[in-house]
Amino acid sequence: MKVSEIHPVLLEALMAHEALRRLHFLPAEIYFATHGDGRIQTILKADSRTFSIDCGRIPDLTRDEIHALWADTVERTKNQETLQQLGEAFMRSDLVRYRRGAELVMALLNCGITLRMREPAEA
């Protein structure tokens, strides 16, 4: 799968997930969430707190259809070429280019989530 084939809202969710991973949060702490109105969020549950990143909306699909599309997208991106493209897309993303990363860090701190200097040992 090429990055250009990923729905833009799902790509935003993948970029949010990658941003949280690069801040050393564990995959088990990061969730994909949909709402009845097609709104999609990347959710971080850490330090007994919940932090949400709004990724956009896909209003023309049901929640089940969105989850199926997400699962298919994740499965189809599990190859070295696509992972490399996703890494490059992340470096060109708003989170990096427009210094939104600093805003993300400040929002996490304001929410009471402690930043990690390195990845914690998996439990």
LOSELUM-813361 format. One record per residue: y, z, x of N, C-alpha, C, O, CB in turn; residue number from 1. Coordinates in steps of 0.1 Angstrom, whole numbers, plus 5000, padded with zeros to 4 digits. Glycine has a CB too. Layout:
<pts>
    nyy    nzz    nxx   cayy   cazz   caxx    cyy    czz    cxx    oyy    ozz    oxx   cbyy   cbzz   cbxx   resi
      Y      Z      X      Y      Z      X      Y      Z      X      Y      Z      X      Y      Z      X    NUM
...
</pts>
This chain:
<pts>
    nyy    nzz    nxx   cayy   cazz   caxx    cyy    czz    cxx    oyy    ozz    oxx   cbyy   cbzz   cbxx   resi
   4988   5000   5008   5000   5000   5000   5012   5000   5009   5013   5007   5019   5000   5012   4990      1
   5022   4992   5005   5035   4992   5013   5044   5001   5006   5044   5003   4994   5040   4977   5013      2
   5053   5006   5014   5063   5016   5008   5071   5009   4997   5075   5015   4987   5073   5021   5019      3
   5074   4996   4998   5082   4989   4988   5075   4988   4975   5081   4985   4965   5085   4975   4994      4
   5062   4990   4975   5054   4990   4962   5053   5003   4955   5049   5004   4944   5040   4985   4966      5
   5059   5014   4961   5059   5027   4955   5070   5028   4945   5082   5024   4949   5059   5038   4966      6
   5068   5033   4934   5079   5035   4924   5090   5044   4930   5086   5053   4937   5073   5042   4911      7
   5102   5040   4929   5113   5047   4936   5114   5062   4933   5117   5070   4942   5126   5041   4932      8
   5110   5066   4921   5110   5081   4918   5099   5088   4925   5100   5099   4930   5109   5083   4903      9
   5087   5081   4926   5076   5087   4933   5079   5087   4948   5075   5096   4955   5063   5079   4930     10
   5086   5077   4953   5089   5077   4967   5099   5088   4970   5098   5095   4981   5096   5063   4971     11
   5108   5091   4961   5117   5103   4963   5109   5116   4963   5112   5125   4971   5128   5103   4951     12
   5099   5117   4955   5090   5129   4955   5083   5130   4968   5081   5141   4973   5080   5128   4943     13
   5078   5119   4973   5071   5119   4986   5080   5123   4997   5077   5130   5006   5065   5105   4989     14
   5093   5118   4997   5103   5121   5007   5106   5136   5006   5108   5143   5016   5116   5113   5005     15
   5107   5142   4994   5110   5156   4992   5098   5164   4998   5100   5174   5005   5112   5160   4977     16
   5086   5160   4995   5074   5167   5000   5074   5166   5016   5072   5176   5022   5061   5160   4995     17
   5078   5155   5021   5078   5154   5036   5089   5163   5042   5087   5169   5052   5081   5139   5040     18
   5100   5163   5035   5111   5172   5040   5106   5187   5041   5109   5194   5051   5124   5171   5031     19
   5099   5191   5031   5094   5205   5030   5084   5207   5041   5083   5217   5047   5089   5208   5017     20
   5075   5197   5043   5065   5198   5053   5071   5199   5067   5067   5206   5076   5055   5186   5053     21
   5082   5191   5069   5089   5191   5082   5096   5205   5084   5100   5208   5096   5099   5180   5083     22
   5098   5212   5074   5104   5225   5075   5093   5236   5076   5095   5248   5075   5113   5229   5063     23
   5080   5231   5078   5069   5239   5081   5063   5246   5069   5056   5257   5071   5072   5249   5092     24
   5065   5242   5057   5059   5248   5045   5045   5241   5044   5043   5229   5047   5067   5246   5032     25
   5035   5249   5039   5022   5244   5038   5020   5234   5026   5027   5236   5016   5012   5256   5037     26
   5011   5225   5027   5009   5216   5015   5005   5224   5003   5009   5220   4992   4997   5206   5019     27
   4998   5235   5004   4994   5243   4993   5006   5250   4986   5005   5254   4975   4984   5254   4997     28
   5017   5250   4992   5030   5256   4987   5038   5245   4979   5048   5249   4973   5038   5263   4997     29
   5035   5233   4980   5043   5222   4975   5035   5215   4964   5024   5211   4965   5046   5212   4987     30
   5042   5213   4953   5036   5208   4941   5044   5196   4935   5056   5195   4938   5035   5219   4930     31
   5037   5188   4928   5043   5177   4920   5044   5181   4906   5034   5185   4900   5036   5163   4922     32
   5055   5180   4899   5056   5184   4885   5063   5173   4877   5072   5166   4881   5064   5197   4884     33
   5058   5172   4864   5064   5163   4855   5068   5171   4842   5062   5181   4840   5055   5151   4851     34
   5078   5165   4835   5082   5171   4823   5081   5161   4812   5081   5149   4814   5097   5177   4824     35
   5082   5166   4799   5080   5157   4788   5090   5146   4787   5087   5135   4781   5081   5165   4776     36
   5102   5147   4793   5112   5137   4792   5111   5127   4804   5119   5118   4806   5126   5143   4792     37
   5100   5128   4812   5098   5119   4823   5104   5123   4836   5103   5116   4846   5103   5105   4820     38
   5110   5135   4836   5116   5140   4848   5105   5145   4858   5095   5151   4854   5125   5152   4844     39
   5108   5142   4870   5098   5145   4881   5105   5154   4891   5116   5152   4895   5093   5132   4888     40
   5097   5164   4895   5103   5173   4905   5092   5176   4916   5080   5175   4914   5107   5187   4899     41
   5097   5179   4928   5088   5185   4938   5091   5199   4939   5103   5203   4940   5091   5178   4953     42
   5081   5208   4938   5083   5222   4936   5077   5229   4949   5066   5226   4954   5075   5227   4924     43
   5085   5238   4954   5080   5247   4965   5079   5261   4960   5088   5267   4954   5090   5247   4977     44
   5067   5267   4962   5064   5281   4958   5061   5288   4971   5050   5287   4977   5052   5282   4948     45
   5071   5296   4976   5070   5303   4988   5078   5316   4987   5087   5317   4980   5075   5295   5000     46
   5073   5326   4994   5080   5339   4995   5082   5345   4981   5093   5351   4978   5093   5338   5002     47
   5072   5343   4972   5073   5348   4958   5085   5342   4950   5090   5348   4941   5074   5363   4958     48
   5089   5330   4955   5100   5323   4948   5096   5309   4945   5087   5303   4951   5113   5323   4957     49
   5103   5302   4936   5101   5289   4933   5114   5281   4935   5125   5285   4930   5096   5287   4918     50
   5113   5269   4941   5124   5261   4944   5121   5247   4939   5110   5241   4943   5128   5261   4959     51
   5129   5240   4932   5127   5227   4926   5136   5217   4932   5148   5219   4934   5128   5227   4911     52
   5131   5205   4935   5139   5193   4939   5137   5183   4929   5126   5177   4927   5134   5188   4954     53
   5148   5179   4922   5148   5168   4912   5146   5155   4919   5154   5152   4928   5160   5169   4903     54
   5137   5147   4915   5134   5134   4921   5138   5122   4913   5138   5111   4918   5119   5133   4925     55
   5140   5124   4900   5144   5113   4891   5135   5114   4878   5128   5124   4876   5142   5100   4898     56
   5136   5103   4871   5129   5102   4858   5121   5089   4857   5126   5079   4862   5139   5104   4846     57
   5110   5089   4850   5103   5077   4846   5101   5079   4831   5090   5083   4827   5089   5075   4854     58
   5111   5076   4823   5110   5079   4809   5101   5070   4801   5097   5074   4790   5124   5077   4803     59
   5097   5059   4806   5088   5050   4798   5073   5053   4800   5065   5045   4794   5091   5036   4803     60
   5069   5063   4807   5055   5067   4808   5053   5081   4803   5062   5089   4803   5051   5066   4823     61
   5041   5084   4798   5038   5097   4794   5035   5106   4806   5033   5101   4817   5025   5097   4785     62
   5034   5119   4804   5031   5128   4816   5018   5124   4822   5016   5124   4834   5031   5142   4811     63
   5008   5121   4814   4994   5118   4819   4995   5105   4827   4989   5104   4837   4984   5116   4807     64
   5003   5095   4822   5004   5082   4829   5011   5085   4843   5008   5079   4853   5012   5072   4821     65
   5022   5093   4843   5029   5096   4855   5019   5103   4865   5019   5100   4877   5041   5105   4852     66
   5011   5113   4860   5002   5120   4869   4992   5110   4875   4988   5111   4887   4995   5131   4862     67
   4987   5101   4866   4977   5091   4871   4984   5082   4882   4978   5078   4892   4972   5082   4859     68
   4996   5078   4879   5003   5069   4889   5006   5077   4902   5004   5071   4913   5017   5064   4883     69
   5009   5089   4901   5011   5098   4913   4998   5099   4921   4998   5097   4933   5016   5112   4909     70
   4987   5102   4914   4974   5103   4921   4970   5090   4927   4965   5090   4939   4963   5108   4911     71
   4972   5079   4921   4969   5066   4926   4978   5063   4939   4973   5058   4949   4971   5055   4916     72
   4991   5066   4937   5000   5064   4948   4996   5072   4961   4996   5067   4972   5014   5067   4944     73
   4993   5085   4959   4989   5094   4970   4976   5088   4976   4976   5088   4988   4987   5108   4965     74
   4967   5085   4968   4954   5080   4973   4956   5067   4981   4950   5065   4992   4944   5077   4962     75
   4965   5058   4976   4967   5045   4983   4976   5046   4995   4977   5036   5003   4973   5035   4973     76
   4982   5057   4997   4991   5059   5009   4983   5066   5021   4989   5068   5031   5003   5067   5006     77
   4971   5069   5019   4963   5076   5029   4957   5066   5039   4945   5066   5042   4951   5084   5023     78
   4965   5058   5045   4961   5050   5056   4972   5050   5067   4984   5052   5064   4958   5035   5052     79
   4968   5047   5079   4978   5049   5090   4990   5040   5089   5001   5045   5092   4971   5046   5103     80
   4989   5028   5084   5000   5019   5083   5010   5024   5073   5022   5024   5076   4995   5005   5079     81
   5005   5028   5061   5014   5033   5051   5021   5046   5055   5032   5049   5053   5007   5035   5038     82
   5013   5055   5062   5018   5068   5066   5030   5065   5077   5040   5072   5077   5007   5077   5073     83
   5028   5056   5085   5038   5052   5095   5051   5047   5088   5062   5051   5091   5033   5042   5105     84
   5049   5038   5078   5060   5033   5070   5067   5044   5062   5079   5044   5062   5055   5023   5060     85
   5059   5054   5057   5066   5065   5050   5074   5074   5060   5085   5078   5056   5055   5074   5043     86
   5069   5076   5072   5076   5083   5082   5089   5076   5085   5100   5082   5087   5068   5085   5095     87
   5089   5063   5087   5101   5055   5089   5111   5056   5078   5123   5057   5079   5097   5040   5093     88
   5105   5055   5065   5113   5056   5053   5120   5069   5052   5132   5070   5048   5105   5053   5041     89
   5113   5080   5056   5119   5093   5056   5131   5094   5066   5141   5100   5062   5108   5104   5060     90
   5129   5088   5077   5140   5088   5087   5153   5081   5082   5164   5083   5086   5136   5083   5101     91
   5151   5071   5073   5162   5063   5067   5166   5069   5054   5176   5064   5048   5158   5049   5065     92
   5159   5080   5049   5162   5085   5036   5176   5093   5035   5181   5096   5046   5151   5095   5031     93
   5180   5095   5023   5193   5103   5022   5192   5117   5028   5202   5122   5033   5196   5104   5007     94
   5180   5123   5028   5179   5136   5034   5183   5136   5049   5188   5146   5054   5164   5141   5032     95
   5180   5125   5055   5183   5124   5070   5197   5118   5072   5205   5123   5079   5172   5116   5077     96
   5199   5106   5066   5211   5098   5069   5224   5105   5064   5234   5105   5072   5210   5085   5062     97
   5224   5112   5053   5236   5117   5048   5237   5132   5049   5245   5139   5042   5238   5114   5033     98
   5229   5138   5058   5229   5152   5061   5226   5161   5049   5230   5172   5048   5243   5156   5067     99
   5218   5155   5040   5214   5163   5028   5204   5173   5032   5201   5183   5025   5208   5154   5017    100
   5198   5171   5044   5189   5181   5049   5195   5194   5051   5189   5205   5048   5183   5176   5063    101
   5207   5195   5056   5215   5207   5057   5217   5214   5044   5216   5226   5042   5228   5205   5064    102
   5220   5206   5034   5221   5211   5020   5208   5217   5015   5208   5227   5008   5226   5200   5010    103
   5197   5210   5018   5184   5215   5014   5181   5229   5021   5176   5238   5014   5173   5205   5018    104
   5183   5230   5033   5181   5242   5040   5190   5253   5034   5185   5264   5032   5184   5240   5055    105
   5202   5251   5032   5211   5261   5026   5206   5265   5012   5207   5277   5009   5226   5256   5026    106
   5202   5255   5004   5197   5258   4991   5185   5267   4991   5183   5276   4983   5194   5245   4983    107
   5176   5264   5001   5164   5272   5002   5167   5287   5006   5162   5296   5001   5154   5266   5013    108
   5176   5288   5016   5181   5301   5020   5188   5309   5008   5185   5321   5006   5190   5300   5032    109
   5196   5302   5001   5203   5308   4989   5193   5312   4979   5196   5322   4971   5213   5299   4984    110
   5182   5306   4978   5171   5309   4968   5163   5321   4973   5156   5327   4965   5162   5297   4966    111
   5165   5325   4986   5157   5336   4991   5144   5332   4998   5136   5341   5000   5154   5346   4980    112
   5143   5319   5001   5131   5315   5008   5134   5315   5023   5144   5310   5028   5127   5300   5003    113
   5125   5321   5031   5126   5322   5045   5122   5309   5052   5111   5304   5049   5119   5334   5050    114
   5130   5304   5061   5126   5292   5068   5116   5296   5079   5116   5307   5084   5138   5285   5074    115
   5107   5287   5082   5096   5290   5092   5100   5282   5104   5103   5271   5104   5083   5285   5086    116
   5098   5289   5115   5101   5283   5128   5089   5274   5132   5090   5264   5140   5104   5293   5139    117
   5077   5277   5127   5065   5269   5130   5056   5271   5118   5058   5281   5110   5058   5273   5143    118
   5046   5263   5116   5037   5264   5105   5029   5277   5106   5024   5280   5117   5028   5252   5105    119
   5028   5284   5095   5020   5296   5095   5005   5292   5096   5001   5281   5092   5023   5305   5083    120
   4997   5301   5100   4982   5299   5100   4978   5298   5086   4982   5306   5077   4975   5310   5108    121
   4969   5288   5083   4964   5287   5069   4955   5298   5066   4947   5303   5074   4957   5273   5067    122
   4956   5303   5054   4948   5314   5049   4934   5310   5046   4926   5319   5042   4955   5321   5038    123
</pts>
